[in-house]
């Protein structure tokens, strides 16, 4: 074999050994490990691992039904709070309206024995009225929170206290179960 062929074969053999050993060519040539950025050191989790889906309920404009909206939100160690935060916002679908009064804020959520105690500021009981509005507000809260498998009932609270009713038409003094009767799956 001519001298050039031997050198080529030798270089090829060295490269094969380097790659087979899992060594970077730069390290083999310089004797130093290659420079790796922090982003390359730890692969970032897929987008699906950084977000979660929650289902929240908004009212139809005719105040007859609740309609679910699925939202993609940043992953949270407090998913119920994330869902209620979405409920307090505006619906994405223009055919729907908020079921809770503007200015309503979540003060906190605690869970005990599969019952979520959801505490709001006093804006929840101000500004809305009528039996249809109350049914939709209560249903939106209860159905949104019971979307979580470990929550069976919801106790609605205002300023840290149980309330007998939101607008005078529906008993909210005890924990409530979800209601599918007022849900319309699609518009």
C-alpha positions, 0 to 999 in steps of 0.5 A: 500500500502506498504511504498516503494510503497507510496514513489515510487508513491510520487516520480513519482507524484513529477516528473510528476508535475515538467515536467508538469510545464516545470521546469528542474529537475536540477532546482527542485533538486538544486533550481538553473537554469541549466547551458546553453551554449550561443549556446543553448540559441539561436538556430542557423538558418538553413544553408539555412538562412545563404546562398543564390543562385546566377546565373552567366554566363560563356562562352563556350570554342568555344565562341558561348554561355553563360551557367548559373552556380548556386552558393551557397554563404554566404548570403549578404546584397549586393547580386548583388555584391556577384553574380558579385564576382562569375562572376569574378572567375573561372567556376566550369564546366571545359567545360566553361571559364571566359567571363571577362578578368583576373584581372577585379575587381568590383569597385562598384554597384549602383541601380537607377530606376531598372538600375544597374550601374556596375563599373569595373576597367580598366582591363575590357577593356584590354586583350580581343578582337574580337566581340565574346569576347565582346558579351560574356563579356557584356552578362555575366555581363548583364545576371548575374545582371538581374537575380535579379528581381528588375534589368531591365537593366545594365549600364556597367562602367569603372573607374566610367565612361560610356564607348562607347564600351568594345572592339570596336564592341558593343555599351555599352554607354546606359543601356542594357537588358538581352539577352537570344539568347546567352544563352545555358541552358545546355551543 
